[in-house]
Amino acid sequence: MAMDPPRDMPSVTFRLPDSTALTLGPEPGRPLVLFFGYTHCPDVCPTTLADWKRVKAKLGARAAAVRFVFVSVDPERDTPAVAQRYARQYDTSFIGLSGDAPTTARLMEAYGVASAKEEGTAASGYLVSHSSQVFLVNDAGQLVALYPFGTRWEALAADLSHLLK
């Protein structure tokens, strides 16, 4: 779903596992694909990141300009290292982030993302229900589209192709 008009999004800085800073904000020539989830997710998160892998393959060499970023909504279990390892199991260029509660909450609020802990099974531990859309941010830091869960990955690939021209 296209955002008309595009909406300016805030820049937010996270710490990577090696303690370096990574800022999600405008980056000339580099659009951002963003998703909020958690590493123990049984369905939506793995499906979404698997679709990103398909998008990246479809874009070929142009995909190197795209920042694919997974942000954990479960920092209790998902440390920065765990989030990074999770994202990279789908593709080594994918970025997994987990931050402190205020940083994560600020970013979630800006994107209109919600999450809530729910009781799980003894085997799964708790579950986290969470918004499941993918966000596309252009290189000027503006939200230009969002894709509800179940949107075919080809739609994201086509929109990225257009942004990368």
C-alpha positions as CSV (number, residue, x, y, z in Angstrom):
1,M,0.0,0.0,0.0
2,A,1.6,3.3,-1.1
3,M,1.8,6.1,1.3
4,D,0.5,9.3,-0.3
5,P,2.1,11.6,0.6
6,P,5.2,9.8,1.8
7,R,5.8,10.3,5.6
8,D,9.1,11.5,7.1
9,M,10.4,8.9,9.6
10,P,12.7,9.6,12.5
11,S,16.3,8.5,12.7
12,V,16.9,6.0,15.5
13,T,20.3,4.6,16.5
14,F,20.8,1.0,17.7
15,R,24.0,-0.7,19.0
16,L,25.3,-3.6,17.0
17,P,26.7,-6.7,18.8
18,D,30.2,-5.3,18.4
19,S,29.0,-2.1,20.2
20,T,29.2,0.1,17.0
21,A,26.2,2.3,16.3
22,L,23.8,1.8,13.4
23,T,21.4,4.6,12.6
24,L,18.2,3.9,10.8
25,G,17.7,7.1,8.9
26,P,18.1,8.7,5.5
27,E,21.0,7.3,3.5
28,P,21.5,8.5,-0.1
29,G,21.0,5.8,-2.7
30,R,20.0,3.2,0.0
31,P,16.3,2.5,0.6
32,L,15.3,0.7,3.8
33,V,13.1,-2.4,4.1
34,L,12.0,-2.7,7.8
35,F,10.2,-5.4,9.7
36,F,9.4,-5.7,13.5
37,G,9.3,-9.3,14.9
38,Y,11.1,-11.7,17.2
39,T,13.4,-14.6,16.9
40,H,11.0,-17.2,18.5
41,C,8.2,-16.3,16.1
42,P,6.7,-19.5,14.8
43,D,5.3,-18.2,11.5
44,V,5.2,-14.6,10.4
45,C,8.8,-13.7,10.9
46,P,10.5,-16.6,9.2
47,T,8.1,-16.3,6.3
48,T,8.8,-12.6,6.0
49,L,12.6,-13.0,6.0
50,A,12.4,-15.9,3.5
51,D,10.4,-13.6,1.2
52,W,13.1,-10.9,1.6
53,K,15.6,-13.5,0.4
54,R,13.5,-13.9,-2.7
55,V,13.3,-10.2,-3.2
56,K,17.1,-9.9,-2.9
57,A,17.6,-12.6,-5.5
58,K,15.1,-11.0,-7.9
59,L,16.9,-7.6,-7.6
60,G,20.3,-9.2,-8.3
61,A,23.3,-6.9,-7.9
62,R,21.0,-3.9,-7.3
63,A,20.0,-5.5,-3.9
64,A,23.4,-4.5,-2.5
65,A,22.0,-0.9,-2.1
66,V,19.0,-2.1,-0.1
67,R,19.1,-2.2,3.7
68,F,17.0,-5.1,4.9
69,V,16.5,-4.6,8.7
70,F,14.7,-6.8,11.2
71,V,14.0,-5.1,14.6
72,S,13.2,-7.3,17.6
73,V,10.1,-6.5,19.7
74,D,11.3,-9.0,22.3
75,P,14.6,-7.6,23.7
76,E,14.1,-9.8,26.8
77,R,15.2,-12.8,24.8
78,D,16.7,-11.2,21.7
79,T,20.0,-9.6,22.5
80,P,21.7,-7.6,19.7
81,A,23.8,-10.7,18.9
82,V,20.7,-13.0,18.8
83,A,18.8,-10.6,16.6
84,Q,21.7,-10.3,14.2
85,R,22.3,-14.0,14.0
86,Y,18.6,-14.6,13.3
87,A,18.5,-12.1,10.4
88,R,21.8,-13.3,8.9
89,Q,20.6,-17.0,8.8
90,Y,18.4,-15.9,5.9
91,D,21.0,-13.7,4.2
92,T,24.4,-12.5,5.5
93,S,23.6,-8.9,4.4
94,F,20.4,-8.7,6.5
95,I,20.6,-6.7,9.7
96,G,19.1,-7.8,12.9
97,L,18.6,-5.2,15.7
98,S,17.6,-5.3,19.3
99,G,17.7,-2.2,21.4
100,D,16.8,-0.9,24.8
101,A,13.1,-0.5,25.5
102,P,12.9,3.3,25.0
103,T,14.7,3.1,21.6
104,T,12.6,0.3,20.4
105,A,9.4,1.8,21.7
106,R,10.2,5.1,19.9
107,L,10.7,3.4,16.6
108,M,7.7,1.2,17.0
109,E,5.5,4.2,17.8
110,A,6.8,6.1,14.8
111,Y,5.8,3.2,12.5
112,G,2.5,2.4,14.3
113,V,3.7,-1.0,15.4
114,A,2.3,-2.8,18.4
115,S,3.3,-5.9,20.3
116,A,2.2,-7.8,23.4
117,K,3.5,-10.8,25.3
118,E,1.1,-13.8,25.4
119,E,1.2,-17.0,27.2
120,G,2.7,-19.9,25.2
121,T,3.3,-23.5,25.9
122,A,6.0,-25.0,28.2
123,A,8.0,-25.8,25.0
124,S,7.7,-22.4,23.4
125,G,7.8,-20.2,26.4
126,Y,5.9,-16.9,25.9
127,L,4.8,-15.7,22.5
128,V,4.7,-12.1,21.3
129,S,1.9,-11.0,19.1
130,H,3.1,-8.2,16.9
131,S,2.2,-6.1,13.9
132,S,3.2,-7.9,10.8
133,Q,3.6,-5.4,8.0
134,V,6.9,-4.7,6.1
135,F,7.8,-1.0,5.7
136,L,9.6,0.5,2.7
137,V,11.5,3.8,3.4
138,N,13.1,5.7,0.5
139,D,16.7,7.0,0.7
140,A,15.3,10.4,2.0
141,G,14.0,8.7,5.1
142,Q,10.3,8.8,4.0
143,L,7.9,5.9,4.4
144,V,6.7,5.3,0.9
145,A,4.8,1.9,1.2
146,L,3.8,-0.8,3.6
147,Y,3.0,-4.4,2.9
148,P,0.6,-6.3,5.1
149,F,1.5,-9.9,5.9
150,G,0.5,-12.1,2.9
151,T,1.4,-9.5,0.3
152,R,3.3,-11.3,-2.4
153,W,7.1,-10.7,-2.3
154,E,7.0,-9.6,-6.0
155,A,5.2,-6.4,-5.0
156,L,8.1,-5.4,-2.8
157,A,10.7,-6.4,-5.4
158,A,8.9,-4.3,-8.0
159,D,8.7,-1.2,-5.7
160,L,12.4,-1.5,-4.9
161,S,13.3,-1.8,-8.5
162,H,11.5,1.5,-9.1
163,L,13.3,3.2,-6.2
164,L,16.7,1.9,-7.3
165,K,16.5,3.4,-10.8
